[in-house]
Amino acid sequence: MFNKLKQFKDMKKQAKDLQNELATVVSEGSAMFGKVKITINGNRDLVDVVIEEGAMENREKLQAAIKDAFHDASGTKFQIKLAKKMQEMGGLEALKNMGF
């Protein structure tokens, strides 16, 4: 029983370490010719939002631009960055060791 508890604690620590490492991977997306910028990290947390004043004139365009900037930030380039980070950390073997 204590062995299982230790395994669980180890898995929890590995998951936290993985989460911390993924937080170091950031990606910026933009829209409206750079007037709207969004930065996210590898945990999909919103890190920063920058909206230039000229972008605030039309609410619907701004809403669409925010969505576009998010999709730009979380697109293929970001997925590749995350994959490289995971590979550096041991790839799928690291996840297998965590019980996934």
PLY file of the C-alpha trace (Angstrom):
ply
format ascii 1.0
element vertex 100
property float x
property float y
property float z
element edge 99
property int vertex1
property int vertex2
end_header
0.00 0.00 0.00
2.79 2.45 0.87
4.53 1.55 -2.38
1.42 2.63 -4.33
1.29 5.86 -2.34
4.94 6.55 -3.14
4.28 5.84 -6.84
1.36 8.25 -6.77
3.49 10.95 -5.12
6.23 10.40 -7.71
3.70 10.62 -10.56
2.27 13.81 -9.09
5.76 15.34 -8.86
6.58 14.31 -12.45
3.31 15.81 -13.67
4.07 19.07 -11.85
7.59 19.13 -13.31
6.14 18.55 -16.79
3.63 21.34 -16.26
6.39 23.72 -15.13
8.53 22.86 -18.15
5.63 23.34 -20.57
4.97 26.75 -19.03
8.36 27.84 -20.40
7.20 27.28 -23.99
5.50 30.46 -25.19
3.91 31.44 -28.46
2.64 34.76 -29.73
-0.13 35.17 -32.25
-1.28 38.33 -33.91
-4.11 39.69 -36.02
-5.20 42.97 -37.60
-1.70 43.52 -38.97
-0.16 43.21 -35.51
-2.62 45.50 -33.72
-3.87 42.57 -31.61
-1.31 40.22 -30.02
-1.88 37.26 -27.71
0.78 35.23 -25.92
0.08 31.76 -24.52
2.27 29.18 -22.82
2.55 25.42 -23.18
-0.16 24.89 -20.58
-2.51 26.94 -22.77
-2.53 29.74 -20.19
-3.07 33.23 -21.55
0.13 35.07 -20.66
-0.38 38.45 -22.33
-2.81 40.41 -24.47
-1.83 43.59 -26.31
-4.45 45.61 -28.16
-3.41 48.82 -29.87
-5.82 51.70 -29.49
-6.74 51.80 -33.18
-8.05 48.24 -32.95
-10.72 49.21 -30.43
-12.84 51.23 -32.84
-14.96 48.33 -34.09
-16.06 45.85 -31.45
-16.94 43.01 -33.84
-13.65 43.28 -35.72
-11.78 43.32 -32.41
-13.59 40.20 -31.21
-12.76 38.41 -34.45
-9.14 39.60 -34.25
-8.76 38.24 -30.72
-9.98 34.84 -31.91
-7.66 34.98 -34.93
-4.68 35.93 -32.75
-5.41 33.03 -30.40
-5.61 30.59 -33.30
-2.37 32.02 -34.67
-0.66 31.59 -31.27
-1.90 28.03 -30.78
-1.35 26.83 -34.34
1.06 24.40 -35.96
4.25 26.28 -35.03
3.24 26.14 -31.38
2.41 22.43 -31.60
5.88 21.80 -33.05
7.49 23.78 -30.19
5.57 21.69 -27.66
6.52 18.45 -29.39
10.21 19.44 -29.33
9.99 20.30 -25.64
8.34 16.97 -24.89
11.03 15.19 -26.88
13.74 17.01 -24.89
12.05 15.81 -21.70
12.07 12.18 -22.76
9.18 12.07 -25.19
6.45 9.51 -24.79
8.63 7.44 -22.49
8.30 10.17 -19.86
4.53 9.91 -20.09
4.67 6.09 -19.89
6.75 6.40 -16.73
4.02 8.57 -15.29
1.42 5.93 -15.94
-0.13 7.42 -19.09
0 1
1 2
2 3
3 4
4 5
5 6
6 7
7 8
8 9
9 10
10 11
11 12
12 13
13 14
14 15
15 16
16 17
17 18
18 19
19 20
20 21
21 22
22 23
23 24
24 25
25 26
26 27
27 28
28 29
29 30
30 31
31 32
32 33
33 34
34 35
35 36
36 37
37 38
38 39
39 40
40 41
41 42
42 43
43 44
44 45
45 46
46 47
47 48
48 49
49 50
50 51
51 52
52 53
53 54
54 55
55 56
56 57
57 58
58 59
59 60
60 61
61 62
62 63
63 64
64 65
65 66
66 67
67 68
68 69
69 70
70 71
71 72
72 73
73 74
74 75
75 76
76 77
77 78
78 79
79 80
80 81
81 82
82 83
83 84
84 85
85 86
86 87
87 88
88 89
89 90
90 91
91 92
92 93
93 94
94 95
95 96
96 97
97 98
98 99
